[in-house]
């Protein structure tokens, strides 16, 4: 009986160690440099906005130099518009629950190349004008680089491009450059 109990304890301890090496969970947050692309009339000047993102991240190690990194983020995007016949800027800020799933290729123990799709669900829309016309779902792609500063701390730079339109009434797509810092537990 003692041998069976000892074998069970060793099996559980070994499994926990293997699981800890294969799956890591963490948090990340950072700054967004967001803009919107599309066909705009000449009387409209468009500028990007600075916003933020924050959320949860996981890394699932599949091979020595390859991982899958799913994330669950709250991320804001949008743009600021200036019309030639109006003296004020009009700001359009869209808040999304974003779910990127990144393929992570390690170039070394420190640096990684990350690429993958992203599904985003609109949860808030703030405008300086009385129009709510954002689409509730957006699909895009992301690509970027990651740097592990320590075993737990990391930095990421990423560009995301919306492939579907962000507005019901216009041909507008979101684009965002993100800089993130995070901690893996």
Phi, psi and omega in degrees: 000321179297321180294320179294315179297317178297318179296320179295317179296316178296321178297314180295317180296318178295317179298317180296321179294316179296316180298320180296328179282331184271333183230126175234141178244150181197188178231154176211156177204160179180192185253143175250136168249095191257153176206173177232136180253158179153184178271115181243140176298159182298334183280003179245123172259130184245139176227152177286165175239158174256127182219208188213168171213153179200149177167202185256150180219146174229152174230122181249110183279119180258322177226175181304319183240023181217130178223161170251134182236091172279148181223155173229109189234151162260124186222136179250139178225182177142200181199168175244135184240140175235121179266141183296334181262004180234139184278342184259153171282150176245122182254132177241113181240123182248128178257127184238148159271112184254138179234083174278145174234104188260135167275127188243113181255118181278121176278332175206188178290341184257319188255142177222149173257131185234134180210142179172172180277166177215131172254134182230140181240122182291126178240343177207152179216118178243125180232156172271011179221167188268061178221130174240098185229020179285142175286147186281346180226138176223141177241139181208181177232152181230151172210144180185190180235148176235150178226123174272113179282319173222188177296333183252326184266140179217159173236148177220145170235133188212143172247131178240134181238122177288133179261340177250159183288143182267351185234145176289329191250000184212159177273078183236133176234143180279146169220145184209139170253125183244140169238124187234152168233145182208172181224127176259133181274000000 
